[in-house]
Amino acid sequence: MSHTVREKKQLLNRVRRIRGQIEAIERALDEERGCMDVLQQITSCRGAMNGLLAVVLEDHIRTHLVDAEHADEHGSGTEQLIDVVHSYFK
């Protein structure tokens, strides 16, 4: 069983909170709030996204990199991790 399936409820709760934060950014822009309000909303959302990434990435490392030689249909755990990190910093 995938670690994202085991942690499904907690991960979905995080995603729902992030969705609420994105909607708050949209409202702030729509209501023409000051740039500091908008920046605060954006940084909060970024922090929440980073938190979600950290949880999933940590579980991925713990689950799939214990045996770095293990490969599945997506390639080795090491290569998957490298791909995720590269895509995050693009």
Secondary structure, DSSP 4 states (H G I P E B T S, - for coil): --HHHHTHHHHHHHHHHHHHHHHHHHHHHHTT--HHHHHHHHHHHHHHHHHHHHHHHHHHHHHHSTTTT-EETTEEHHHHHHHHHHHHT-
